[in-house]
């Protein structure tokens, strides 16, 4: 029974035993040497595949670590590019804007839109209405400058109260004052438009740390206010002028 099991499941050992019985003790060393050499070859082959497998595993792990580090680096660098990528990131967050900010922001556009709308409906250019629109635009510039100052003052704010933040917040009221100094609608409107553009540039790229919904809201409000000022300048050149108060001698060039 033992010999049958040996021949069935261990054919190599059975062959060696049979050869030993046939050839005697004279060839025992040579047979064992042949058998041992085959065993060494098989062990060497298995060891080679084991080393090759280990090298492949190490190579795969290094590739995976490189891929993970590249992905982490990409995710770390991604927020830096979000400052100017409004269409991809910031405008998607407009849905999360607090309702008071949306309502008050849209209400703040009423003086901008009402001025050219009234003059377009009446087909008349009113210098007093245009001057009121410019004055409101100058006050908005001062308000935008105050936002940055107030944002940088708190201790836990990501914006530091340094020369960059506080200095740029003061520039906007100066632009508003210059706009009111001019006694001409075109010059004053251009100055207010420039101030709105500078304020938007500050909020989006030069002085970041504002939330995405605020950047998107600021962009929309700035675009609407700019077009309303451009509409007022077009109305001045398209419709006849008429003053609301005949005794008003101020702002005669508006």
C-alpha positions in Angstrom: 0.0 0.0 0.0 2.8 2.4 0.9 4.6 1.6 -2.4 1.4 2.3 -4.3 1.0 5.7 -2.6 4.6 6.6 -3.3 4.4 5.7 -7.0 1.0 7.5 -7.4 1.7 10.8 -5.6 5.6 10.9 -5.5 6.7 9.6 -8.9 10.2 11.2 -8.7 10.9 9.5 -5.4 9.6 6.2 -6.6 11.8 6.4 -9.7 14.8 7.1 -7.6 14.1 4.2 -5.3 13.6 1.9 -8.3 16.9 3.0 -9.8 18.7 2.4 -6.5 17.3 -1.1 -6.3 18.4 -1.9 -9.9 21.8 -0.4 -10.0 22.9 -1.1 -6.4 25.0 1.0 -4.2 27.7 1.8 -6.8 25.6 4.5 -8.5 23.8 5.8 -5.4 25.9 8.9 -5.2 25.4 9.8 -8.9 21.7 9.4 -8.7 21.3 11.4 -5.5 23.6 14.0 -7.1 21.2 14.2 -10.2 18.2 14.4 -8.0 19.8 17.0 -5.7 20.8 19.1 -8.8 17.2 19.1 -10.0 16.1 20.1 -6.6 18.6 22.9 -6.5 17.5 24.0 -10.0 13.8 24.1 -8.8 14.8 25.9 -5.6 16.8 28.4 -7.6 13.9 29.0 -10.0 11.4 29.5 -7.2 13.8 31.8 -5.5 14.2 33.8 -8.8 10.4 34.1 -9.2 10.2 35.1 -5.5 12.8 37.9 -5.9 11.1 39.0 -9.2 7.8 39.1 -7.4 9.2 41.2 -4.6 10.8 43.6 -7.0 7.5 43.9 -8.9 5.7 44.6 -5.6 8.2 47.3 -4.6 7.9 48.9 -8.1 4.2 48.9 -7.9 4.2 50.4 -4.4 6.5 53.1 -5.5 4.3 53.9 -8.5 1.2 54.0 -6.3 3.0 56.3 -3.8 4.0 58.6 -6.6 0.5 58.7 -8.0 -0.9 59.4 -4.5 1.6 62.2 -3.9 0.8 63.7 -7.3 -2.9 63.7 -6.5 -2.3 65.3 -3.1 -0.1 67.9 -4.7 -2.8 68.6 -7.3 -5.5 69.0 -4.7 -3.2 71.3 -2.7 -2.5 73.5 -5.7 -6.1 73.5 -6.9 -7.5 76.1 -4.4 -4.7 78.6 -5.5 -6.2 78.7 -9.0 -9.7 79.2 -7.7 -9.2 82.9 -7.1 -9.7 83.8 -10.8 -11.8 80.8 -11.9 -15.2 82.3 -11.4 -17.2 80.3 -13.9 -15.9 76.9 -12.6 -15.9 77.4 -8.8 -17.4 80.6 -7.4 -20.6 80.9 -9.5 -21.5 77.4 -8.4 -21.6 78.6 -4.8 -24.1 81.4 -5.5 -26.9 79.1 -4.3 -25.4 79.1 -0.9 -25.5 82.9 -0.6 -27.4 84.0 2.6 -30.8 85.5 1.7 -30.1 88.8 3.4 -27.0 89.3 1.3 -29.0 88.5 -1.9 -31.9 90.8 -1.0 -29.8 93.7 0.2 -27.4 93.4 -2.7 -30.2 93.4 -5.3 -31.9 96.3 -3.5 -28.6 98.2 -3.7 -28.8 98.1 -7.5 -32.1 100.0 -7.5 -30.5 103.5 -7.5 -28.1 102.4 -10.3 -30.9 101.0 -12.5 -33.6 103.5 -11.7 -31.6 106.5 -13.0 -31.2 105.4 -16.6 -34.6 103.7 -16.6 -36.4 106.9 -15.7 -34.5 108.9 -18.4 -35.0 106.2 -21.0 -38.8 106.0 -20.4 -39.2 109.8 -20.5 -36.7 110.1 -23.3 -35.1 113.0 -21.5 -31.7 113.5 -19.9 -32.0 114.9 -16.4 -28.6 116.1 -15.0 -29.8 115.9 -11.4 -30.8 112.3 -11.8 -27.4 111.5 -13.3 -25.6 113.4 -10.5 -27.6 111.4 -8.0 -26.5 108.1 -9.6 -22.8 109.2 -9.6 -23.1 110.2 -6.0 -24.6 106.9 -5.1 -21.8 105.1 -7.0 -19.2 107.1 -5.1 -20.8 106.1 -1.8 -20.8 102.4 -2.9 -17.0 102.7 -3.5 -16.5 104.0 0.0 -18.6 101.2 1.3 -16.5 98.6 -0.5 -13.3 100.0 0.9 -14.8 99.9 4.4 -15.7 96.2 3.9 -12.0 95.3 3.5 -11.0 97.4 6.5 -13.6 95.7 8.7 -12.6 92.3 7.4 -8.9 92.8 8.3 -9.4 94.2 11.8 -10.7 91.2 13.8 -8.1 89.1 15.5 -9.2 85.7 14.0 -9.5 87.1 10.4 -7.5 85.4 7.6 -6.7 88.9 6.3 -4.0 90.8 8.3 -4.3 94.5 9.1 -1.2 95.2 7.1 -0.4 97.9 4.5 -1.8 95.9 1.7 -5.2 95.3 3.1 -5.7 98.6 4.9 -4.0 100.7 2.2 -6.1 99.3 -0.6 -9.3 99.8 1.4 -8.4 103.6 1.6 -7.8 103.9 -2.2 -11.5 103.3 -3.0 -12.8 106.3 -1.0 -10.2 108.5 -2.6 -11.4 107.4 -6.1 -15.0 108.2 -5.0 -13.9 111.6 -3.9 -12.1 112.3 -7.2 -15.3 111.2 -9.1 -17.3 113.8 -7.2 -14.7 116.5 -7.9 -15.2 116.3 -11.6 -18.0 118.6 -12.9 -18.7 116.4 -15.9 -20.9 113.3 -16.2 -18.6 111.3 -18.5 -15.5 111.9 -16.4 -17.3 111.2 -13.1 -18.9 108.0 -14.5 -15.7 106.7 -15.9 -14.0 107.3 -12.5 -16.7 105.4 -10.7 -16.5 102.5 -13.2 -12.7 102.4 -12.7 -13.3 102.3 -8.9 -15.7 99.5 -9.2 -13.3 97.5 -11.4 -10.4 98.1 -8.9 -12.6 97.0 -6.0 -13.6 93.8 -7.9 -9.9 93.1 -8.7 -9.0 93.5 -5.0 -11.8 91.1 -3.9 -11.1 88.4 -6.4 -7.3 88.2 -6.8 -5.2 90.7 -4.9 -6.9 90.4 -1.5 -8.4 86.9 -1.3 -10.0 85.1 1.6 -13.5 86.1 0.9 -16.0 83.2 0.5 -16.9 82.0 -3.0 -20.6 83.1 -2.8 -19.4 86.7 -1.9 -17.1 86.8 -4.9 -19.9 85.6 -7.2 -22.3 88.1 -5.8 -19.8 91.0 -6.0 -19.1 90.1 -9.7 -22.8 90.2 -10.6 -23.5 93.5 -8.7 -20.4 95.2 -10.2 -21.4 94.2 -13.8 -25.0 95.5 -13.4 -23.8 98.8 -11.8 -21.2 99.3 -14.6 -23.8 98.8 -17.4 -26.2 101.2 -15.7 -23.5 103.9 -15.7 -22.7 103.2 -19.3 -26.4 103.5 -20.1 -26.6 106.9 -18.4 -23.7 108.2 -20.6 -25.4 106.9 -23.7 -28.7 108.6 -22.7 -26.9 111.9 -22.3 -25.7 111.8 -25.9 -29.0 110.5 -27.3 -31.8 112.5 -25.6 -32.3 116.2 -25.0 -31.4 117.7 -21.7 -34.0 119.0 -19.2 -33.4 120.3 -15.7 -35.7 119.4 -12.9 -34.9 122.7 -11.1 -34.5 125.8 -13.3 -32.7 127.8 -10.5 -30.1 125.1 -9.8 -26.8 126.4 -11.0 -24.6 123.6 -9.6 -23.5 120.7 -11.8 -24.4 122.5 -14.9 -22.1 120.3 -17.0 -23.9 117.2 -15.9 
